[in-house]
Amino acid sequence: MSLPKACIFDLDGVIVDTVPAHYVAWKAMADELNIPFTEEDNEHLKGLSRTESMLKILELGNVTKSENEIADYTTRKNNIYVEIISKMTPQDILPGVLDFIQQLKDNGIATAIGSSSKNTPTILKAVGLDTTFDAIVDGNQVTHSKPDPEVFLKGAAKLGIKPEECVVLEDAISGVEAAKRGGMKCVGVGDPSVLGAADVIVPDLTKMNLGILRNL
């Protein structure tokens, strides 16, 4: 088997761990509404847009809000979140990420970010990865969030590489589905019981290597 021509990385949960920051920010909104919100509930928001996430939280509490009120909650949630992530440093890059990216670069494999997060530029700059990738597609550039494959297809297009020659690295069910719908192979990063639809699963990028890519 030959190596793929590109790897497209999700950001949250693959490159950096922003889950705790999301949890703090969403919990603040849920607390205001007296809706119980756990870390497990937060896991179910992975890969969803802000509005979709807020609707899920309202659903948990059986609460209805107008579009304007929902927009207000998502804006305030994002303000809390941005305040936390802008304090991130290169120490917040997850284990194995830098080594694996270097392996890809050494072997002429293109790299891209494919993230639903509109805060991608802020995070990449904070952790010092803003000039590392050959292409970046984030929530500011897409109309449809995952599991729609738009973010990954745009990443492949920016790189000038066919979707079937790209491998996606994802930690969310919706992201794995998006990769498959886009005609790409997918490496699940995280829990095998959650990411069963991926082609191969690794616990984190310390366990990722070119051999795994070659065997996809």
mmCIF file of the C-alpha atoms, coordinates in Angstrom:
data_MODEL
# 
_entry.id   MODEL 
# 
loop_
_atom_site.group_PDB 
_atom_site.id 
_atom_site.type_symbol 
_atom_site.label_atom_id 
_atom_site.label_alt_id 
_atom_site.label_comp_id 
_atom_site.label_asym_id 
_atom_site.label_entity_id 
_atom_site.label_seq_id 
_atom_site.pdbx_PDB_ins_code 
_atom_site.Cartn_x 
_atom_site.Cartn_y 
_atom_site.Cartn_z 
_atom_site.occupancy 
_atom_site.B_iso_or_equiv 
_atom_site.pdbx_formal_charge 
_atom_site.auth_seq_id 
_atom_site.auth_comp_id 
_atom_site.auth_asym_id 
_atom_site.auth_atom_id 
_atom_site.pdbx_PDB_model_num 
ATOM 1   C CA . MET A 1 1   ? 0.000   0.000  0.000  1.00 0.00 ? 1   MET A CA 1 
ATOM 2   C CA . SER A 1 2   ? 1.195   3.517  -0.740 1.00 0.00 ? 2   SER A CA 1 
ATOM 3   C CA . LEU A 1 3   ? 1.073   6.515  1.570  1.00 0.00 ? 3   LEU A CA 1 
ATOM 4   C CA . PRO A 1 4   ? -1.768  9.029  1.225  1.00 0.00 ? 4   PRO A CA 1 
ATOM 5   C CA . LYS A 1 5   ? -0.979  12.412 -0.328 1.00 0.00 ? 5   LYS A CA 1 
ATOM 6   C CA . ALA A 1 6   ? -2.505  14.404 2.543  1.00 0.00 ? 6   ALA A CA 1 
ATOM 7   C CA . CYS A 1 7   ? -3.638  14.214 6.157  1.00 0.00 ? 7   CYS A CA 1 
ATOM 8   C CA . ILE A 1 8   ? -6.464  16.479 7.285  1.00 0.00 ? 8   ILE A CA 1 
ATOM 9   C CA . PHE A 1 9   ? -6.648  17.018 11.039 1.00 0.00 ? 9   PHE A CA 1 
ATOM 10  C CA . ASP A 1 10  ? -9.612  17.974 13.140 1.00 0.00 ? 10  ASP A CA 1 
ATOM 11  C CA . LEU A 1 11  ? -8.445  20.536 15.716 1.00 0.00 ? 11  LEU A CA 1 
ATOM 12  C CA . ASP A 1 12  ? -10.384 20.108 18.957 1.00 0.00 ? 12  ASP A CA 1 
ATOM 13  C CA . GLY A 1 13  ? -9.452  16.802 20.579 1.00 0.00 ? 13  GLY A CA 1 
ATOM 14  C CA . VAL A 1 14  ? -6.823  15.841 17.986 1.00 0.00 ? 14  VAL A CA 1 
ATOM 15  C CA . ILE A 1 15  ? -4.296  18.710 17.972 1.00 0.00 ? 15  ILE A CA 1 
ATOM 16  C CA . VAL A 1 16  ? -5.316  20.393 21.252 1.00 0.00 ? 16  VAL A CA 1 
ATOM 17  C CA . ASP A 1 17  ? -7.731  19.530 24.038 1.00 0.00 ? 17  ASP A CA 1 
ATOM 18  C CA . THR A 1 18  ? -10.344 22.267 24.120 1.00 0.00 ? 18  THR A CA 1 
ATOM 19  C CA . VAL A 1 19  ? -12.995 20.044 25.701 1.00 0.00 ? 19  VAL A CA 1 
ATOM 20  C CA . PRO A 1 20  ? -12.486 21.468 29.237 1.00 0.00 ? 20  PRO A CA 1 
ATOM 21  C CA . ALA A 1 21  ? -12.813 25.044 27.917 1.00 0.00 ? 21  ALA A CA 1 
ATOM 22  C CA . HIS A 1 22  ? -16.020 24.168 26.041 1.00 0.00 ? 22  HIS A CA 1 
ATOM 23  C CA . TYR A 1 23  ? -17.376 22.470 29.151 1.00 0.00 ? 23  TYR A CA 1 
ATOM 24  C CA . VAL A 1 24  ? -16.750 25.476 31.403 1.00 0.00 ? 24  VAL A CA 1 
ATOM 25  C CA . ALA A 1 25  ? -18.370 27.828 28.885 1.00 0.00 ? 25  ALA A CA 1 
ATOM 26  C CA . TRP A 1 26  ? -21.413 25.671 28.100 1.00 0.00 ? 26  TRP A CA 1 
ATOM 27  C CA . LYS A 1 27  ? -21.932 24.835 31.773 1.00 0.00 ? 27  LYS A CA 1 
ATOM 28  C CA . ALA A 1 28  ? -22.120 28.565 32.545 1.00 0.00 ? 28  ALA A CA 1 
ATOM 29  C CA . MET A 1 29  ? -25.023 28.865 30.082 1.00 0.00 ? 29  MET A CA 1 
ATOM 30  C CA . ALA A 1 30  ? -26.728 25.692 31.354 1.00 0.00 ? 30  ALA A CA 1 
ATOM 31  C CA . ASP A 1 31  ? -26.397 26.888 34.980 1.00 0.00 ? 31  ASP A CA 1 
ATOM 32  C CA . GLU A 1 32  ? -28.131 30.156 34.083 1.00 0.00 ? 32  GLU A CA 1 
ATOM 33  C CA . LEU A 1 33  ? -31.049 28.108 32.763 1.00 0.00 ? 33  LEU A CA 1 
ATOM 34  C CA . ASN A 1 34  ? -30.989 25.674 35.726 1.00 0.00 ? 34  ASN A CA 1 
ATOM 35  C CA . ILE A 1 35  ? -30.316 22.815 33.321 1.00 0.00 ? 35  ILE A CA 1 
ATOM 36  C CA . PRO A 1 36  ? -28.093 20.034 34.738 1.00 0.00 ? 36  PRO A CA 1 
ATOM 37  C CA . PHE A 1 37  ? -25.088 19.676 32.420 1.00 0.00 ? 37  PHE A CA 1 
ATOM 38  C CA . THR A 1 38  ? -22.362 17.067 32.893 1.00 0.00 ? 38  THR A CA 1 
ATOM 39  C CA . GLU A 1 39  ? -19.019 16.383 31.227 1.00 0.00 ? 39  GLU A CA 1 
ATOM 40  C CA . GLU A 1 40  ? -20.703 13.452 29.504 1.00 0.00 ? 40  GLU A CA 1 
ATOM 41  C CA . ASP A 1 41  ? -23.358 15.795 28.084 1.00 0.00 ? 41  ASP A CA 1 
ATOM 42  C CA . ASN A 1 42  ? -20.507 17.977 26.844 1.00 0.00 ? 42  ASN A CA 1 
ATOM 43  C CA . GLU A 1 43  ? -19.010 14.975 24.975 1.00 0.00 ? 43  GLU A CA 1 
ATOM 44  C CA . HIS A 1 44  ? -22.214 14.755 22.919 1.00 0.00 ? 44  HIS A CA 1 
ATOM 45  C CA . LEU A 1 45  ? -21.647 18.295 21.623 1.00 0.00 ? 45  LEU A CA 1 
ATOM 46  C CA . LYS A 1 46  ? -18.370 17.341 19.899 1.00 0.00 ? 46  LYS A CA 1 
ATOM 47  C CA . GLY A 1 47  ? -18.401 18.338 16.247 1.00 0.00 ? 47  GLY A CA 1 
ATOM 48  C CA . LEU A 1 48  ? -21.671 20.297 16.488 1.00 0.00 ? 48  LEU A CA 1 
ATOM 49  C CA . SER A 1 49  ? -22.024 23.984 15.660 1.00 0.00 ? 49  SER A CA 1 
ATOM 50  C CA . ARG A 1 50  ? -22.650 26.504 18.463 1.00 0.00 ? 50  ARG A CA 1 
ATOM 51  C CA . THR A 1 51  ? -26.344 26.810 17.650 1.00 0.00 ? 51  THR A CA 1 
ATOM 52  C CA . GLU A 1 52  ? -26.785 23.024 17.440 1.00 0.00 ? 52  GLU A CA 1 
ATOM 53  C CA . SER A 1 53  ? -24.976 22.683 20.786 1.00 0.00 ? 53  SER A CA 1 
ATOM 54  C CA . MET A 1 54  ? -27.207 25.270 22.462 1.00 0.00 ? 54  MET A CA 1 
ATOM 55  C CA . LEU A 1 55  ? -30.319 23.547 21.107 1.00 0.00 ? 55  LEU A CA 1 
ATOM 56  C CA . LYS A 1 56  ? -29.086 20.237 22.577 1.00 0.00 ? 56  LYS A CA 1 
ATOM 57  C CA . ILE A 1 57  ? -28.643 21.882 25.988 1.00 0.00 ? 57  ILE A CA 1 
ATOM 58  C CA . LEU A 1 58  ? -32.149 23.398 25.831 1.00 0.00 ? 58  LEU A CA 1 
ATOM 59  C CA . GLU A 1 59  ? -33.461 19.952 24.875 1.00 0.00 ? 59  GLU A CA 1 
ATOM 60  C CA . LEU A 1 60  ? -31.793 18.471 27.978 1.00 0.00 ? 60  LEU A CA 1 
ATOM 61  C CA . GLY A 1 61  ? -33.780 20.853 30.162 1.00 0.00 ? 61  GLY A CA 1 
ATOM 62  C CA . ASN A 1 62  ? -36.929 20.736 28.025 1.00 0.00 ? 62  ASN A CA 1 
ATOM 63  C CA . VAL A 1 63  ? -36.593 24.529 27.656 1.00 0.00 ? 63  VAL A CA 1 
ATOM 64  C CA . THR A 1 64  ? -37.628 26.620 24.634 1.00 0.00 ? 64  THR A CA 1 
ATOM 65  C CA . LYS A 1 65  ? -35.987 29.909 23.659 1.00 0.00 ? 65  LYS A CA 1 
ATOM 66  C CA . SER A 1 66  ? -36.395 32.282 20.719 1.00 0.00 ? 66  SER A CA 1 
ATOM 67  C CA . GLU A 1 67  ? -33.807 32.494 17.937 1.00 0.00 ? 67  GLU A CA 1 
ATOM 68  C CA . ASN A 1 68  ? -32.557 35.808 19.332 1.00 0.00 ? 68  ASN A CA 1 
ATOM 69  C CA . GLU A 1 69  ? -32.188 34.380 22.833 1.00 0.00 ? 69  GLU A CA 1 
ATOM 70  C CA . ILE A 1 70  ? -30.307 31.357 21.472 1.00 0.00 ? 70  ILE A CA 1 
ATOM 71  C CA . ALA A 1 71  ? -27.995 33.692 19.539 1.00 0.00 ? 71  ALA A CA 1 
ATOM 72  C CA . ASP A 1 72  ? -27.358 35.645 22.754 1.00 0.00 ? 72  ASP A CA 1 
ATOM 73  C CA . TYR A 1 73  ? -26.473 32.475 24.695 1.00 0.00 ? 73  TYR A CA 1 
ATOM 74  C CA . THR A 1 74  ? -24.105 31.232 21.978 1.00 0.00 ? 74  THR A CA 1 
ATOM 75  C CA . THR A 1 75  ? -22.379 34.633 21.772 1.00 0.00 ? 75  THR A CA 1 
ATOM 76  C CA . ARG A 1 76  ? -21.855 34.781 25.523 1.00 0.00 ? 76  ARG A CA 1 
ATOM 77  C CA . LYS A 1 77  ? -20.696 31.156 25.609 1.00 0.00 ? 77  LYS A CA 1 
ATOM 78  C CA . ASN A 1 78  ? -18.178 31.941 22.896 1.00 0.00 ? 78  ASN A CA 1 
ATOM 79  C CA . ASN A 1 79  ? -16.871 34.995 24.777 1.00 0.00 ? 79  ASN A CA 1 
ATOM 80  C CA . ILE A 1 80  ? -16.114 32.826 27.829 1.00 0.00 ? 80  ILE A CA 1 
ATOM 81  C CA . TYR A 1 81  ? -14.549 30.152 25.615 1.00 0.00 ? 81  TYR A CA 1 
ATOM 82  C CA . VAL A 1 82  ? -12.349 32.604 23.690 1.00 0.00 ? 82  VAL A CA 1 
ATOM 83  C CA . GLU A 1 83  ? -11.101 34.108 26.953 1.00 0.00 ? 83  GLU A CA 1 
ATOM 84  C CA . ILE A 1 84  ? -9.946  30.631 28.057 1.00 0.00 ? 84  ILE A CA 1 
ATOM 85  C CA . ILE A 1 85  ? -8.408  29.486 24.752 1.00 0.00 ? 85  ILE A CA 1 
ATOM 86  C CA . SER A 1 86  ? -6.539  32.731 24.118 1.00 0.00 ? 86  SER A CA 1 
ATOM 87  C CA . LYS A 1 87  ? -4.474  31.844 27.189 1.00 0.00 ? 87  LYS A CA 1 
ATOM 88  C CA . MET A 1 88  ? -3.397  28.525 25.628 1.00 0.00 ? 88  MET A CA 1 
ATOM 89  C CA . THR A 1 89  ? 0.331   27.950 24.934 1.00 0.00 ? 89  THR A CA 1 
ATOM 90  C CA . PRO A 1 90  ? 2.392   25.433 22.907 1.00 0.00 ? 90  PRO A CA 1 
ATOM 91  C CA . GLN A 1 91  ? 2.293   23.228 26.046 1.00 0.00 ? 91  GLN A CA 1 
ATOM 92  C CA . ASP A 1 92  ? -1.394  22.629 25.251 1.00 0.00 ? 92  ASP A CA 1 
ATOM 93  C CA . ILE A 1 93  ? -0.575  20.731 22.031 1.00 0.00 ? 93  ILE A CA 1 
ATOM 94  C CA . LEU A 1 94  ? -1.508  17.087 22.629 1.00 0.00 ? 94  LEU A CA 1 
ATOM 95  C CA . PRO A 1 95  ? 1.215   14.408 22.909 1.00 0.00 ? 95  PRO A CA 1 
ATOM 96  C CA . GLY A 1 96  ? 2.554   13.019 19.642 1.00 0.00 ? 96  GLY A CA 1 
ATOM 97  C CA . VAL A 1 97  ? 1.131   15.776 17.427 1.00 0.00 ? 97  VAL A CA 1 
ATOM 98  C CA . LEU A 1 98  ? 4.368   17.599 16.571 1.00 0.00 ? 98  LEU A CA 1 
ATOM 99  C CA . ASP A 1 99  ? 6.332   14.387 15.956 1.00 0.00 ? 99  ASP A CA 1 
ATOM 100 C CA . PHE A 1 100 ? 3.669   12.979 13.649 1.00 0.00 ? 100 PHE A CA 1 
ATOM 101 C CA . ILE A 1 101 ? 3.347   16.223 11.666 1.00 0.00 ? 101 ILE A CA 1 
ATOM 102 C CA . GLN A 1 102 ? 7.129   16.234 11.241 1.00 0.00 ? 102 GLN A CA 1 
ATOM 103 C CA . GLN A 1 103 ? 7.018   12.631 9.925  1.00 0.00 ? 103 GLN A CA 1 
ATOM 104 C CA . LEU A 1 104 ? 4.406   13.724 7.366  1.00 0.00 ? 104 LEU A CA 1 
ATOM 105 C CA . LYS A 1 105 ? 6.435   16.737 6.248  1.00 0.00 ? 105 LYS A CA 1 
ATOM 106 C CA . ASP A 1 106 ? 9.626   14.635 5.978  1.00 0.00 ? 106 ASP A CA 1 
ATOM 107 C CA . ASN A 1 107 ? 7.766   12.300 3.616  1.00 0.00 ? 107 ASN A CA 1 
ATOM 108 C CA . GLY A 1 108 ? 6.177   14.968 1.443  1.00 0.00 ? 108 GLY A CA 1 
ATOM 109 C CA . ILE A 1 109 ? 2.648   14.409 2.788  1.00 0.00 ? 109 ILE A CA 1 
ATOM 110 C CA . ALA A 1 110 ? 0.545   17.596 2.792  1.00 0.00 ? 110 ALA A CA 1 
ATOM 111 C CA . THR A 1 111 ? -1.237  18.659 5.989  1.00 0.00 ? 111 THR A CA 1 
ATOM 112 C CA . ALA A 1 112 ? -4.437  20.584 6.592  1.00 0.00 ? 112 ALA A CA 1 
ATOM 113 C CA . ILE A 1 113 ? -6.795  21.513 9.404  1.00 0.00 ? 113 ILE A CA 1 
ATOM 114 C CA . GLY A 1 114 ? -10.493 20.734 8.899  1.00 0.00 ? 114 GLY A CA 1 
ATOM 115 C CA . SER A 1 115 ? -12.383 22.086 11.897 1.00 0.00 ? 115 SER A CA 1 
ATOM 116 C CA . SER A 1 116 ? -15.953 23.279 12.512 1.00 0.00 ? 116 SER A CA 1 
ATOM 117 C CA . SER A 1 117 ? -14.602 25.750 15.068 1.00 0.00 ? 117 SER A CA 1 
ATOM 118 C CA . LYS A 1 118 ? -14.739 29.421 14.129 1.00 0.00 ? 118 LYS A CA 1 
ATOM 119 C CA . ASN A 1 119 ? -12.032 29.969 16.752 1.00 0.00 ? 119 ASN A CA 1 
ATOM 120 C CA . THR A 1 120 ? -9.469  27.859 14.854 1.00 0.00 ? 120 THR A CA 1 
ATOM 121 C CA . PRO A 1 121 ? -7.213  30.853 13.981 1.00 0.00 ? 121 PRO A CA 1 
ATOM 122 C CA . THR A 1 122 ? -7.173  31.982 17.654 1.00 0.00 ? 122 THR A CA 1 
ATOM 123 C CA . ILE A 1 123 ? -6.246  28.504 18.903 1.00 0.00 ? 123 ILE A CA 1 
ATOM 124 C CA . LEU A 1 124 ? -3.563  27.841 16.264 1.00 0.00 ? 124 LEU A CA 1 
ATOM 125 C CA . LYS A 1 125 ? -1.937  31.224 16.952 1.00 0.00 ? 125 LYS A CA 1 
ATOM 126 C CA . ALA A 1 126 ? -2.036  30.690 20.742 1.00 0.00 ? 126 ALA A CA 1 
ATOM 127 C CA . VAL A 1 127 ? -0.266  27.313 20.485 1.00 0.00 ? 127 VAL A CA 1 
ATOM 128 C CA . GLY A 1 128 ? 2.179   28.438 17.777 1.00 0.00 ? 128 GLY A CA 1 
ATOM 129 C CA . LEU A 1 129 ? 0.833   26.298 14.914 1.00 0.00 ? 129 LEU A CA 1 
ATOM 130 C CA . ASP A 1 130 ? -0.622  29.086 12.755 1.00 0.00 ? 130 ASP A CA 1 
ATOM 131 C CA . THR A 1 131 ? 1.974   28.601 9.980  1.00 0.00 ? 131 THR A CA 1 
ATOM 132 C CA . THR A 1 132 ? 2.430   24.825 10.302 1.00 0.00 ? 132 THR A CA 1 
ATOM 133 C CA . PHE A 1 133 ? -0.297  23.530 7.967  1.00 0.00 ? 133 PHE A CA 1 
ATOM 134 C CA . ASP A 1 134 ? -0.480  23.727 4.167  1.00 0.00 ? 134 ASP A CA 1 
ATOM 135 C CA . ALA A 1 135 ? -4.188  24.608 4.327  1.00 0.00 ? 135 ALA A CA 1 
ATOM 136 C CA . ILE A 1 136 ? -6.708  25.588 6.997  1.00 0.00 ? 136 ILE A CA 1 
ATOM 137 C CA . VAL A 1 137 ? -10.478 25.272 6.675  1.00 0.00 ? 137 VAL A CA 1 
ATOM 138 C CA . ASP A 1 138 ? -12.551 26.266 9.693  1.00 0.00 ? 138 ASP A CA 1 
ATOM 139 C CA . GLY A 1 139 ? -16.095 27.168 10.713 1.00 0.00 ? 139 GLY A CA 1 
ATOM 140 C CA . ASN A 1 140 ? -15.755 30.623 9.138  1.00 0.00 ? 140 ASN A CA 1 
ATOM 141 C CA . GLN A 1 141 ? -15.410 29.053 5.687  1.00 0.00 ? 141 GLN A CA 1 
ATOM 142 C CA . VAL A 1 142 ? -18.128 26.395 5.682  1.00 0.00 ? 142 VAL A CA 1 
ATOM 143 C CA . THR A 1 143 ? -21.902 26.472 5.499  1.00 0.00 ? 143 THR A CA 1 
ATOM 144 C CA . HIS A 1 144 ? -22.578 22.948 6.750  1.00 0.00 ? 144 HIS A CA 1 
ATOM 145 C CA . SER A 1 145 ? -21.114 21.499 9.935  1.00 0.00 ? 145 SER A CA 1 
ATOM 146 C CA . LYS A 1 146 ? -20.061 17.861 10.336 1.00 0.00 ? 146 LYS A CA 1 
ATOM 147 C CA . PRO A 1 147 ? -21.295 15.170 9.614  1.00 0.00 ? 147 PRO A CA 1 
ATOM 148 C CA . ASP A 1 148 ? -21.567 17.035 6.303  1.00 0.00 ? 148 ASP A CA 1 
ATOM 149 C CA . PRO A 1 149 ? -18.202 16.461 4.548  1.00 0.00 ? 149 PRO A CA 1 
ATOM 150 C CA . GLU A 1 150 ? -17.883 20.091 3.345  1.00 0.00 ? 150 GLU A CA 1 
ATOM 151 C CA . VAL A 1 151 ? -15.013 21.048 5.688  1.00 0.00 ? 151 VAL A CA 1 
ATOM 152 C CA . PHE A 1 152 ? -12.869 18.082 4.586  1.00 0.00 ? 152 PHE A CA 1 
ATOM 153 C CA . LEU A 1 153 ? -13.732 18.400 0.888  1.00 0.00 ? 153 LEU A CA 1 
ATOM 154 C CA . LYS A 1 154 ? -12.727 22.086 1.020  1.00 0.00 ? 154 LYS A CA 1 
ATOM 155 C CA . GLY A 1 155 ? -9.475  21.074 2.718  1.00 0.00 ? 155 GLY A CA 1 
ATOM 156 C CA . ALA A 1 156 ? -8.702  18.593 -0.062 1.00 0.00 ? 156 ALA A CA 1 
ATOM 157 C CA . ALA A 1 157 ? -9.601  21.206 -2.697 1.00 0.00 ? 157 ALA A CA 1 
ATOM 158 C CA . LYS A 1 158 ? -7.310  23.812 -1.073 1.00 0.00 ? 158 LYS A CA 1 
ATOM 159 C CA . LEU A 1 159 ? -4.474  21.286 -1.143 1.00 0.00 ? 159 LEU A CA 1 
ATOM 160 C CA . GLY A 1 160 ? -5.288  20.353 -4.746 1.00 0.00 ? 160 GLY A CA 1 
ATOM 161 C CA . ILE A 1 161 ? -5.549  16.669 -3.747 1.00 0.00 ? 161 ILE A CA 1 
ATOM 162 C CA . LYS A 1 162 ? -8.366  14.218 -4.527 1.00 0.00 ? 162 LYS A CA 1 
ATOM 163 C CA . PRO A 1 163 ? -10.527 13.264 -1.500 1.00 0.00 ? 163 PRO A CA 1 
ATOM 164 C CA . GLU A 1 164 ? -9.680  9.559  -1.898 1.00 0.00 ? 164 GLU A CA 1 
ATOM 165 C CA . GLU A 1 165 ? -5.968  10.435 -1.534 1.00 0.00 ? 165 GLU A CA 1 
ATOM 166 C CA . CYS A 1 166 ? -6.581  12.122 1.850  1.00 0.00 ? 166 CYS A CA 1 
ATOM 167 C CA . VAL A 1 167 ? -6.753  10.647 5.350  1.00 0.00 ? 167 VAL A CA 1 
ATOM 168 C CA . VAL A 1 168 ? -8.740  12.416 8.071  1.00 0.00 ? 168 VAL A CA 1 
ATOM 169 C CA . LEU A 1 169 ? -7.788  12.289 11.777 1.00 0.00 ? 169 LEU A CA 1 
ATOM 170 C CA . GLU A 1 170 ? -10.869 12.774 13.958 1.00 0.00 ? 170 GLU A CA 1 
ATOM 171 C CA . ASP A 1 171 ? -12.016 12.331 17.558 1.00 0.00 ? 171 ASP A CA 1 
ATOM 172 C CA . ALA A 1 172 ? -15.775 12.833 17.081 1.00 0.00 ? 172 ALA A CA 1 
ATOM 173 C CA . ILE A 1 173 ? -18.456 10.522 15.663 1.00 0.00 ? 173 ILE A CA 1 
ATOM 174 C CA . SER A 1 174 ? -19.788 13.336 13.457 1.00 0.00 ? 174 SER A CA 1 
ATOM 175 C CA . GLY A 1 175 ? -16.265 13.929 12.097 1.00 0.00 ? 175 GLY A CA 1 
ATOM 176 C CA . VAL A 1 176 ? -15.703 10.271 11.285 1.00 0.00 ? 176 VAL A CA 1 
ATOM 177 C CA . GLU A 1 177 ? -19.031 10.228 9.434  1.00 0.00 ? 177 GLU A CA 1 
ATOM 178 C CA . ALA A 1 178 ? -18.073 13.418 7.555  1.00 0.00 ? 178 ALA A CA 1 
ATOM 179 C CA . ALA A 1 179 ? -14.773 11.872 6.441  1.00 0.00 ? 179 ALA A CA 1 
ATOM 180 C CA . LYS A 1 180 ? -16.482 8.699  5.198  1.00 0.00 ? 180 LYS A CA 1 
ATOM 181 C CA . ARG A 1 181 ? -19.180 10.691 3.398  1.00 0.00 ? 181 ARG A CA 1 
ATOM 182 C CA . GLY A 1 182 ? -16.414 12.693 1.719  1.00 0.00 ? 182 GLY A CA 1 
ATOM 183 C CA . GLY A 1 183 ? -14.842 9.483  0.373  1.00 0.00 ? 183 GLY A CA 1 
ATOM 184 C CA . MET A 1 184 ? -11.813 9.664  2.669  1.00 0.00 ? 184 MET A CA 1 
ATOM 185 C CA . LYS A 1 185 ? -10.157 7.136  4.953  1.00 0.00 ? 185 LYS A CA 1 
ATOM 186 C CA . CYS A 1 186 ? -10.418 8.036  8.625  1.00 0.00 ? 186 CYS A CA 1 
ATOM 187 C CA . VAL A 1 187 ? -8.193  7.503  11.666 1.00 0.00 ? 187 VAL A CA 1 
ATOM 188 C CA . GLY A 1 188 ? -10.233 7.755  14.870 1.00 0.00 ? 188 GLY A CA 1 
ATOM 189 C CA . VAL A 1 189 ? -8.305  9.360  17.729 1.00 0.00 ? 189 VAL A CA 1 
ATOM 190 C CA . GLY A 1 190 ? -9.716  8.316  21.090 1.00 0.00 ? 190 GLY A CA 1 
ATOM 191 C CA . ASP A 1 191 ? -12.159 5.733  22.376 1.00 0.00 ? 191 ASP A CA 1 
ATOM 192 C CA . PRO A 1 192 ? -12.736 2.637  20.163 1.00 0.00 ? 192 PRO A CA 1 
ATOM 193 C CA . SER A 1 193 ? -16.213 2.130  21.653 1.00 0.00 ? 193 SER A CA 1 
ATOM 194 C CA . VAL A 1 194 ? -17.206 5.573  20.312 1.00 0.00 ? 194 VAL A CA 1 
ATOM 195 C CA . LEU A 1 195 ? -15.275 5.721  17.043 1.00 0.00 ? 195 LEU A CA 1 
ATOM 196 C CA . GLY A 1 196 ? -16.049 2.268  15.667 1.00 0.00 ? 196 GLY A CA 1 
ATOM 197 C CA . ALA A 1 197 ? -16.881 3.607  12.190 1.00 0.00 ? 197 ALA A CA 1 
ATOM 198 C CA . ALA A 1 198 ? -13.275 4.788  11.631 1.00 0.00 ? 198 ALA A CA 1 
ATOM 199 C CA . ASP A 1 199 ? -10.917 2.667  9.497  1.00 0.00 ? 199 ASP A CA 1 
ATOM 200 C CA . VAL A 1 200 ? -8.417  2.412  12.339 1.00 0.00 ? 200 VAL A CA 1 
ATOM 201 C CA . ILE A 1 201 ? -8.376  3.819  15.888 1.00 0.00 ? 201 ILE A CA 1 
ATOM 202 C CA . VAL A 1 202 ? -5.461  5.078  17.984 1.00 0.00 ? 202 VAL A CA 1 
ATOM 203 C CA . PRO A 1 203 ? -5.711  6.362  21.579 1.00 0.00 ? 203 PRO A CA 1 
ATOM 204 C CA . ASP A 1 204 ? -3.674  9.472  20.689 1.00 0.00 ? 204 ASP A CA 1 
ATOM 205 C CA . LEU A 1 205 ? -1.091  10.617 18.145 1.00 0.00 ? 205 LEU A CA 1 
ATOM 206 C CA . THR A 1 206 ? 1.851   9.146  20.077 1.00 0.00 ? 206 THR A CA 1 
ATOM 207 C CA . LYS A 1 207 ? 0.635   5.832  18.595 1.00 0.00 ? 207 LYS A CA 1 
ATOM 208 C CA . MET A 1 208 ? 0.312   7.194  15.043 1.00 0.00 ? 208 MET A CA 1 
ATOM 209 C CA . ASN A 1 209 ? 2.911   6.447  12.374 1.00 0.00 ? 209 ASN A CA 1 
ATOM 210 C CA . LEU A 1 210 ? 3.419   6.113  8.623  1.00 0.00 ? 210 LEU A CA 1 
ATOM 211 C CA . GLY A 1 211 ? 2.936   2.338  8.815  1.00 0.00 ? 211 GLY A CA 1 
ATOM 212 C CA . ILE A 1 212 ? -0.674  2.831  9.936  1.00 0.00 ? 212 ILE A CA 1 
ATOM 213 C CA . LEU A 1 213 ? -1.268  5.270  7.067  1.00 0.00 ? 213 LEU A CA 1 
ATOM 214 C CA . ARG A 1 214 ? 0.269   2.871  4.566  1.00 0.00 ? 214 ARG A CA 1 
ATOM 215 C CA . ASN A 1 215 ? -2.036  0.053  5.673  1.00 0.00 ? 215 ASN A CA 1 
ATOM 216 C CA . LEU A 1 216 ? -5.291  1.990  5.385  1.00 0.00 ? 216 LEU A CA 1 
# 
